[in-house]
Amino acid sequence: MNDTLKQLVAMSKHLGDPANDYVILGEGNTSALNTDGTFWVKASGHQLSTIGADGFVRVSLARALAILDEDGLDDAGIKARLMEARVDPETGRWPSPNNTTRPSTETVFHALCLSLDDVNFVGHTHATAVNMLLCSNAFDEAFSGRLFPDEIVMCGTAPVLVPYIDPGIPLAREIRSRINAYIDTYAEIPKVILMQNHGLVALGRTAEQVENITAMLVKTARVILGAYSVGGPHFLTPENVDRIHTRPDEVYRRKLLGE
């Protein structure tokens, strides 16, 4: 098992630990970038809590990204393109036809995230506390500001908010549009994507960073839920957020926490 895959397996099991309440059963998926133009992504049908190396598929980054701009694909066509994008983990060539391991339906948005600068690991979860807000009428308002310094340190100045879109290629295209708009606004790569009625995506340079971002966002969700019970959230001002985000001591602390 190469080192990237080893880290991905460990990260996935951590995110899938039932004690964290981030996912149950077959929910969620994870991925990690290799240095040769390929990436590992969870195969359909596997559970994060018990996943091993055989629960991941190696995929061509270029081939997965190309699916984003291919028009006229139905569900069967998308499945075929994902199967064609696979790479044999040992030889680096396309797998034999009898290899039926199928990449996750959300492989394309993983490819999109991993194509961003300094993103090497991605963790997508359906944490209960987060989904309480993502599935509520308060979705936009609840995540319209930052509440406390450590949230800013780990999760950045703001999340990318994505309205509910059918999972698969339509969702990946909307995520691309929203990420591009985020970069235009904040001049940096996002750390968190929140998908309405769906779940959380954490983007990190390291596996540890993905774990820490996920944990902090879950705490944030609990704080927001509590704040609504006593009058509603009191968000920090944009000036407060920018100060925390750029303070040298907080930048240093962020690096120590996995960045």
N, C-alpha and C positions, 0 to 999 in steps of 0.2 A: 504494500500500500504506500503510495507516495505521500509526502508530508502534507500537501494541500488537502488531499482526500482524508487523511487522518484527522486534521484539524476540523474539516467539515463534518465528519462523523461525530466527533466530540461535541461540537457546537450544536448539532442537530439534536443529539440526545439530551443536552442541557435544555434546549428550548422545548423539547417534548416531555420533560420530566413532569409527571402529573402534579407534583407539589407546587409547580409554578402556575398552573392553570392557564397556560398559554394556548394549548391545543388539546384535543382529545381524538382518539381513533385515528383516522387518516387525514385529519386537518393539517394545513400548513405545508410549506415546502421551503427548501434551502438550496443554496448554490455557492460555488466558489470558483474563482478564475485561475486557470493555469497560465503558464508563460508561453505557451505554444499556439495561442489562438483558439484554444478550446476551454470549456468549463464543465464542471460537474454539476448536475442538478438532480434533485430527488426524482426517482422513478415513481410512476403512478402505482397506487396500491400499497405503499409502504407507510409505516407509522414512525414518526420522528422519535418516539420514546424508545423504540427497540431497533432502530435502523443500524445496519452495518454497511460495510463498503459495497456489498452487492445491491444495496438499495439506491445506488446512484448511477446515472447514465452520463457518459462523456459525450459532449455535443460541440459541434463547430460553432464558434461565436458568429462568424460571418454568415453561415447558412441560416442560423436562427434569426439573425437580424434581418436578413433578406425577406423573411416571411412577412415582416411588418408592412412592406410596400407591395406585396403581391395581392392584386385584386381578384375578386371572383371566387375565392376559396370557400367551400362549404366545410362542414365539420369533418367529413371524410378527407377532404383535400388538405386541411390543416394537419390532421393526424398523419397523413402520408408525408407531408413536408417535415414534420418533426422526426419521424422515423428516418427519413433521408439525411437529416442533419446529424445523426449519431456518428460517433467515432469510436472505433475499437480501443479500449483502454490500454491494451498491450502493444498492438502493432501501429496504432495511429491511422489505420485505414478504416474504410467503412465496414461495419459489422457484416457478418454473413447473414443471408436471408432468414435463416432459422433462429436468429437472435430476435426475440419478440419483446424484449424489455422496452417499455414505452416511457419517454420523458413526460414529466408533468405537463398538464394542460397549460400551465402558466410559465412554461419554459421561455417564451418570447419576452415577457416582461423581465425575467431574470437576466436574459441576454442584454436587454436594454440597460438595466441598472449596472451590470458588470462592464459595460462599454464606457461608463463614466470615469473620469479621472479619479484615481486613488480609491476606487471601490473594488475590493477583492472578494468580499463575502456579503451575502444577502440572506436575511432571515425573514420569512413571511409567516405570521402567526395569527390566531383568532382569539387572543386573550379575552376572557369573559369581561373583565373590567373595562377594557378598551371598547369592546363591541357593544356594551351597554350604551355608550355614547354614540358610536358609529351608527347604531340602529335607532337612534332617537331623533326627534324633531329638532334637537339642540345641536346637531352635528356641526354645522358651520360656526355657530356662536361659541360652542364649547372649546373649539380649538383655534379661536381667532386671536389669541394672545398667549403670552407666557406668564406663569404664575410664580416661579421661584428660581433662584440662581442655578441650582444643580440641574434643573430641567434644561436650561439654556446651555450649560456646559456640555451635557451629554447629547442633547437632541437638536442643538442648533437654534437659530433665531426663530424658525417657524417650520411647520410641517407642510408637505405638499398635500392638499386636499383634493380628492378625486370623487366626483359623484358616482352613484351606482351605475356600473356598466357591465354588460354581459361578460363574464370571465373568458379569457382567451385573447384573440387578436383585437377585438374592439377595445377591451380594457387596456391592452398594451399600447395601443395607439393613443388613447386618452392620457395614459401615464406619460408617454413621450411628450405630448403637447403641454401637460402641466409641469413637467420637469423643465422644459425649455423656458416656460414663462417664469418659473421660480429662479432659474439661473439669470435671466434678464433682470429680475427684480433685485436679487440679493448678491449677485456676482459670486456665487459659490455653489458647490454641489450639496443637495439636501441630504439629510441623514434619516429622515422619517417620511414615509408616504402613508397616508391614512385613506382607506377606500371605504366609502359609505356602504353600510349594510354588508360589509365584507371582512376587512381586517387590516392589520398593521404590517408594514414592510420596513425593516431596518437595514440601512446600507452602511458598511464599514470597511475600513482598510484592513482590519484584522477580525478574526472570529470573536475575540474577546470584546471588541468594540460593538459588534452586533448584539452580543449577549447583554452588554451594559446599556445600550440604547433601548433595547426591548424592556429590560427591567425598569429603567427610569420612566419610559412612556407608560408602562402599566401603573407605576406609582402616580404619575401625573393624572391618569384617568381616575384613580381613586380619590385624589385630591379634588378634582373637578366635581366628581359626584358628591363629595362631602360639602364642597362650597355651595352647590345648588341647594343643599338642604338647609343652609343658614343664610339665605339671601342672594346667592349667586356669586360667581367668581369675580375677584378683584384683580384684573390683569395689570402687570407692570407696564410702564410707559415705554414707547419705542426707544427713548433715550436710556432708560434703565436696562433694557435688553441689550442694546448695542454696547453699553459700558461693560456689562458682564461678559459678553461674547468676545470682547477684544482686550480685556485686562490681562496683562502678562502673567499674573499668578494663576488665573483661570485657564489660560492657554497651556501653561505648564502642567496644571493638574489634569487637563483633558488628555494630554499625551500620556501621563502616567496611568490613566484609566482605559488604555487600550488603543488610543488613536495613533 
